[in-house]
Amino acid sequence: MRINTIIHRYIFREMLPPFGINLIFFSFIFLMTQIIEIMNLVVNHRVGLSVIGWMILYTLPFFMEFIIPMSIMMSVLLTFLRLSSDNEILALKNGGLSVYDLLPPVMLFCLVGALLTAFTALYGLPWGRMSIKKLTLQVASTNLDIGIKERTFNDGFKGVMLYVNKVDAKTRILSEVFIEDQRTQDAIITVVAPKGQMDSNPETHQFLLRLYEGTINQVDVKSRSVNTVHFDTYDIHLDTRQAAAAMATGPTHPEEMSLTEIRQYLASSTEKNSKYYLTLMEFHKKFSLPFACIALGLLAAPLGIQSRSSRRSFGISLGICFFLIYYILLSAGWVFGEAGTYPPILGMWLPNLVMTGAGLILLHRANYEKPAPLTTLTAALARRFRRLRKITP
């Protein structure tokens, strides 16, 4: 492998504009998946745009773990597609350079992407997850109805389980409310009401829930007696300081943990339950996703070299197809690994091994100017389609 500074710098610079465009484009696509929730917060709950901006910033690290490897692959693929369609690859080969001589700038570019992904996974993701939790609690202190999920048992209140069938975001009226209150010793109180309304005190993290035309059932555990009371209005105070205290104790989800905290948990864990496997997978994911930049970049280079299509859409479709294969393998490894039926290390690293193996095979074939199987199949299908169009009247 020979080092040619001028050519390598030229190829490296050619990959930078597609990388920036792909990074912005895929970030926009991922954020569009959250647009409905964002519009709901702005329109119905009147959450400020500054809060929305911070929410987007805190959620970006989760997306960037996947966006950076995908952008790296697409940038390498589009660059070599352009070089191939402009016959620059052919000119370089005639000048005595092999396909392997074009790899140093690609590997350097992929290494930079791997470092960015590693920084995002090791530092950005825990910071983003913890920050979004704090911001959510802060917003919920002002708009409690945001934190209450419909048709879900909400246990964020101290000693109280709350179930609401529907929440009207504009009027803050709760419909079909069920409450289980265990704050009284030796007694269990259940409250059922068709309607309720929430009022908040953000400074004390306490809220007043006023219920209308409902029923209170009080069960005395000691005397084993039940009392039933019907009411027109009933006020119950809810306290979210339990959620604030739980947040102050530190990260609880593996994605919120730093690398040191993950290693400490794995070393001190005595039971291999679902959380243990989830944490172990998160440990391997912090290294496998950065390596995906190298694996996908190594695969994209020969695909771009062997393609004879000058259309950028072909490269985009091809890149997305291979990334979907990678993501499906990664998701399958995550699902089976979480249950403990599949080794987490294999589930997180198998997609990289598959893509690296495919890249090395295609690179070897491209160096000896052998067509890639996928390119041959695509060309055959295109010829068959053109023949059918000619035959069809």
C-alpha positions, 0 to 999 in steps of 0.5 A: 500500500503506497502513500500518495499525499496529494491523492489521499488529501483529495479523497479525504476532502471529497468525503467531508461535504457529503458527511456534513450533508448526511449528518444534517439530513439524517438528524432532521429525519430522526427529529421528525419522528418526535415532531408530533410530541414536540408540537403537542408540548408547544400547542397544548401544554404551552411549553416554551421554545427554549425548553423544546430546544434543550429537549432536542439537544438532550435527545441528540446523543441517542440519535447521533450514535446511529447517525454518525456511522450511517453518515460515514458510510454514505459519505464514503459510498457517495464519494467513490460513486462520484469518482467511479462515474467520472472515471477518476478511479480508472485514471488512478488505476492507470496511474499505477494505484491499486484499490488498496492504495485508496484506503488510507484516507477512507480509514482515517475518515472512518477513524475520525467518525469512530472517535466521534461516535465513541465520545457520544456513546461514552459521554454524550448519551449519559449526559443527555439522558440525565439532563432530559430527566431533570428537565422533564421533572422541571417541566412536570412541576409546572405542567403535571398533566404532561407527566401523567400518561393516559391508560397507564398506572402512574407511580411517580407520587409518594404512596399514591397510584394514579390511573387516568383514562384521558387527559384534556391538555387544554382544560387540564381535566382528567377523565375516569380517574382511579386512585389507590392511596396507601399513605395511611397506615393499616388502611388502603383507600381507593378513589374512583371519579368520572372527572378531576382537575389538577392544580399545581404548586411548582415550588413545593412539588405538590399538586392538588387534584380535585375530583367530582362526583366519585366514590371513596372505598376505605379498607381497614386492614386490622379490623377488616372493614370497608367504608364507602363514601360518595362525594360531590367534590374531593381534594387529594394532595399529590407529592412528586418529591419521591421522583425528585429524590429518586433522580437525586440518587443517580442513574438507574438505566444503563444508558444513564450510566458512565463507563465506570458505573457500568463496569462497577455494576457488572463487577458487583452484580450477583444475579444475572437478571434482565438488567444485568444483560441489558447493562452488559449489552450497553457496555459492548454497544459503547464500543461496537457502534464506534467500530461500525464506522470502520466496518461500514466505511470499509464496505462502502468503498468497494461498493462505490468503486464497482458501481457504474451508475452515475445516479446518486439515488442508487448510492443512497438506496444501496447505502440505506439497504446495507445499513438496514441490514446492519440495524436489523442484525443489531436489533435482533442481537439486542432482543435475544441478548436482553433475554439472556438466550443470546451472548450479548458480546456476540449480539453487539459485535456480529453485525460488525463482523458481517459487514467487515467480512462483506467489505473485505470480500468486495474489496478483494473483488474490486482490486481484481476488477471482478464485479460484485454479486450485488452489482451483477444481480442489479444489472441483470434485473435492470436488463430483464425489466427493460426487456419486459417493457419492450415486450409489453404493448 
